[in-house]
Amino acid sequence: MQSNQQVSFKPEFMSRNNPKPEVKKPNKQSGKQLFIASGLFVVMILTYFVYQGVTKFDSTNWDDKAYIKEAPLVRDINFEKVKEIFTSKFMLSYNPVVLLTFAFDFEMAKLKPGWSHGVNLFFHLSNVLLLFFCLRQLRFKDVSALIITFLFAIHPLATEAVVWIAGRKDVVYLFFFLLSWLSYLKYYHTEKKLYLIASILFCALSLFSKVQAITFPFVLIISDLMLDKKFEVKRLINKIPFLILAFLIGLFAISGEGELIADKFSVPLSFLDKVLYSIIAFGLYVVKILLPFDQIAIHRFPESGSSDYIIGLITGIITLALAIGSIFLAYKKNPRFAGSLLFFMICIFPVLHIVAVNSALIYERFTYLACVGIFMAIFSLLENKPALEKKFSFVLVAIGIMFTGLTYARIPVWKNSLSLWNDIIEKDPEVPTSYMNRGQYYEAIGEMDKAFSDFSEVIKLAPHRPDGYHNRAVIYYQKNDIANALLDNEKAILNDPENSDALVNRGDLYFNLNKNDSAILFYKKAIAVHPNHAKAYYDCGSAYFKMADYNNAVANYKKAIEIIPDFHDAFVYMALSYASLDSIQQAKLALNEADKLISNSAGRTLVSTQLVKLGNVAFAKNQVEESARLYTTAIEINPSNAEAYYNLGGIYFFRKNVQLARENWQKALDLKPDYSDAKVWLQRIGGAK
């Protein structure tokens, strides 16, 4: 019998033991990270598009030429060259890693300017990314780190470091500087020794890129202060390897003549002048970082006592006093703000005139890293005031947008030499260097009258400088005004007895006057001053060639080619010298190298003509077989040499081989239809067509 008891059924979801379905809430953290990542992507893309046009720019004649055209160490790199790069200076500076990047440029694109500009941009974009991660490790809020990175990426003063090919030093040293800083900050947070080792390695590479990286150990001490919010002596222990590196590499970099020396023809500064101009420069750096208007590549020293000098000094004293006072007042209350100001001061100190007397009051590229300290200081003041920080962030983004426009407008100034120097002359017509370099640009494109005018302006503005006289002497020489060329050259050498270019020019003047012994004497003086002066060797070889001393000519042409491996004319005249020595195989090899550099080279015509002359000399000495060999070789080197065919025809006629005589005379006439002698002889033997 079945029970009447009812069985109740509860849906499973109504059971007390079953949890309610969980509704997923939006993850605010992941949304924020996406926002920051998107913001960083926008900053990177914006920076790229602002700068991408530089890959179409030419180089300038302000140090670019030395790195991408006249630096033998960066061409066809090998172990010996790498060794020399790390054990010597280039252009009075010690930047071995930078030279290696130019060696890479040569391997990839034969140092084409567009490629070199692109490499600079790559390093800048890398620095933008690295800086953001460093700021995060330094415990800046993500939005704050992003805005600081944005201001760094598109700051107008950075254009000099990024767009100027020779500014490669700044972008490369900062690349390794930031890698080292990031590694150290990782070590700080994790205490993993591997990060410390990586930091030491990257620090060395930064120092090998530019001596300015000697500030790095002090940046680490400042970083500890900003993170610990107090100074702890025990944390100095791990800075010892960095201090040792900075001392050793820095000492080598500044030893002898080099990093701490300005233009040696600048007026010497007393210690008091160095201090006062450093104060003026400090104030101007701060003003330019905050208000980057009226940019100029060369900021001239204001004359002592002038209104610009007095205003600059007052501005410098006020900014320096405010910076030092703020550091002391904020050291305990807001160590992150104090640390940020110290960061700026430490980074800018090595480029002030107390340490290194520069050729200009300031260079805008020197703010490339230092400006970050100013931006960090702003956010350090605001990070405990969220409402004010938020409002000010919008203001700084707006300022960043304005900076973007200023940067975009500034970049075309660096398009080529003419645009750069015209910009400086327009803004400050009393900078001798701008006229000097513009004059050299005009000379290079054949506008000699404009070049002459600019060199004369240099002499007017700076009569103590040798380069104005030297370059004007070159123009006089090209105009065949030897008397005035000698007068200007004498003044150049009087102002600078070790000016290698002026010494070479004096040799050229004597060469032109057929005083070859005197010419060689001055070429050798130039080489003694500047052992890698390719033109001095080349011109010395030409003087020996003119004296028929072909062995010494070859030796000097070889040396010129060692320094500049694509020295086309040196190959040609070395071939001529070998031909004159009857070293035909070596002459052919030299010509082949010349042909690789310039196809259809006129060098073959020169060598072939020289062989014909030698053949004529041999024939006059009754050395018929020798003359025939030389004429045949002349034809082999240059099949279009009509005179070689004509003379060879004469040899065959002399041998009574009328058929071959006819063929060679006919060939001469085919190549040169108005060759009357060939036509006469063909008519005599009944073979003229």
Disulfide bonds with the S-S distance in Angstrom:
none
